């Protein structure tokens, strides 16, 4: 299925994205920190991916990607480095919120 990677990212993102607007968690109160926390690793790992794929250290199976690419990388791989850090930061902020309210 050519949309498998894309669908997997969507499934990972759907609940954190919806719940991130919850006023209790206050996820977007410091947008600069959120953007930096996503962009710094994004540029590091995208650069690494571009280099590694150009040297054929790894590749992406065309059976699981849409075929749309930027900088020689599937668009899904680029999205991965935005979606997964977003989900990780959301999880961290959620745990902090629930632990704070537990005590």
Secondary structure, 3 states (H helix, E strand, C coil): CCCHHHHHHHHHHHHHHHHCCCCCCCCCCCHHHHHHHHHHHHHHHHHHHHHHHHCCCCCCCCCCCCCCEECCEEHHHHHHHHHHHHHHHHHHHHHHHHHHHHC
